[in-house]
Amino acid sequence: MKESTFLNEFYNIAKKVIPKEFIIKTKSNILYELMLNDKLEIQIKEFKNPKRGNSAFQTDICIYELINDIELPRVVIEFKTDITTHDILTYSSKAGKHKNIYPYLRYGLLASEIDNIPGRFFIHNEHIDFFIAIKKYRNEDISKMIKELIENEIEISRTLEKIHFYDKKFDYYRNEIVFKNYK
């Protein structure tokens, strides 16, 4: 299955299962930096509509929450057929840069032509929040998997937003890493 074929399949399923206050876009650009000029003014004028090559990277899929006509990026998913060490390093770096601007952003990879996550992912990843090797599920109905993934990542994103911007306090934190075979 080609990357674009699976991306389109995921997009069509996600459109049906995401809550109504969310929108999903392909080839969406989101900011990776905000620089101040010598007058201490932010150089980028288009915060709400970033342009690729102008302090923004293009993402395969971005799920936005629509809040008062503002599209707030919540979840980014990059699609690959296979995954190389270079891909892991590149996307992990990209994820880190995006999270410097959007600290609540969740960032993941889906690989359509591999059965398992390679060990090099665990060695080289620093900023990617989730990775699914989807090959063994591609002939099945994956709507439930996609719905659960999106709902879980949105919930984490909203919690991170509350921590960063609304002074939400907790007395317990645990970074749970989930390893499983979906079925």
N, C-alpha and C positions, 0 to 999 in steps of 0.2 A: 504494500500500500504506500503510495507516495505521500510525502509530507502534506502537500496541499489537499489531497483527497481526504486524509484523516482530519486535517484542520477544518475542512468544510463540514465533515460529518459531526465533529465535536460542536462546532458553531451551531448547526441546525438543532442538535439535541439541547444544547445549553439555552438557546433562545426559548425553548419550550418549558424548561424547568426552573429558570431563574425567577425570583420574586419580581413582581410588577414594578417595583421602584428601582430596578436595575436594568442597565442596557449592556449589550455586549457588542464589541467592535473588533473587526480584524484590521490589521495594518495600522494600528493606532499609535500615535506618537506621544510619548510622555517625557517630561523633563528629566535630565540627569544632572543639571547644574543650574545654579542661579549666581551670577557674578555681579559684583558691584564695580562700577566705574570709578574714576578718580574724584567724582563728586558724591560718592557713596550712594549712587542711584542704581537700582537693578537695571541691567542692560536689556533684558528680555521684556518686550512689551506685551506679547501674546501669551499670558499664563494659561488661559483657558483653551487655547487652540495652538499647542506647540507645533513647531515645524521640524521635521527631520533635518539634521545638519545644522540646526540653530539651537544648540544645547538640548536636543531631544533625540532619543533613539526610537526607532520603530519597533513595535512588539507584534507578535503574531496575533494574539488575542488579549484584549483587556476588558475586564468586567468593571463597569462604573456604577456607582450608586448615584442616582439623581436626587440631589438635595437642593431645593429652592433654585432650580434651573442651573445648578452647577453639577458637572460630571466629575465626581470624585473617584479616582482610580482605586480599586480595592484589590483586584487579583489580576496578575499578568501570567499568561501561559505561553511558553515557547514550544514549538513543535519541531521534532526531528524524527528522521527515520531511524537512524542509529546515533550513537553518541561517542564522540572522541574526547580525548583529554583536552584538546584545544577548545571544543564546544563547552566543556565543563568550566574551564578557566574563563572563557569569554562570557558565558551567560552568568556565571557567578559574579564576575566583575560588574557586568551590566546591572544585575540585581542590586548589588551594593550601592552603585551610583544612584539608581532610582530611589532606593530606600533612604538615601541622604536627603532627598527632597520630600518624599512621601514616607515617613517613618512607619506608617501603618500598613504599607503595601505588602501583599503576599505575592510570592514569585515562584513559579514552578516550571518544570519540564515534563513533556509527554513524548515518549519515543514509541513510534508505531511498529517498528520492525525488530524489536528485541524482547525477549521473554523475561529477562531479569536485569536489575540495575547492576552495572559493572562496579567492581571494587574501586576502580580509579575515581568514581564519583565521590566516595567517602573520603578519599585521600585529598582530592583537590577542591571540593566544594567549600565555600565559606558563607554564601549568602542566599542560596536557593533553598526554599522552604519545603518543597515537595517534588517528587520525581515518580512518575508512573511509567513502567515498561508495559505497554498495553497489547503487545502482539497476540498473546494467547486469549485475549478477550474480544478481539476485533470482529469476530463473526457472531458475537452474542449481542444481546441488547445491553448496552452500557449506560442507558439512561439513568439508572439508579446510582451507579458509580459516579457519574458526572454530577448528578444532583447533590449527592453527599459531599463530594469534593468541594463544590462551589459553596454550599451552605457552611461547611466547616471553616473554609478559608475566609469567608465573609465575617463569620462570628469572631475569628481571631483578629481580623483587621479592625473591626469595630472596637474590640477591647483595647488594642494597641492605640487606636485613635484617642480613646478616653484617657489612657495613661499619659499620652504625650500632650494632649491639648486641654483636657478637662480635669486634670489633677486627680484622676481616679486612683485610689489607694487599695493595696492588697496586703495581706500579711502572709501570703503563701505563694510561692512561685516554683514551678517545676517544668523544666523543658522536656516534654515527653516526645520521644522519637518513636514513631510507629513503624514497625517492620511487619509486613504480612503479605500473604497471597490473598488477593481480593476474594476469591472463591475457595 
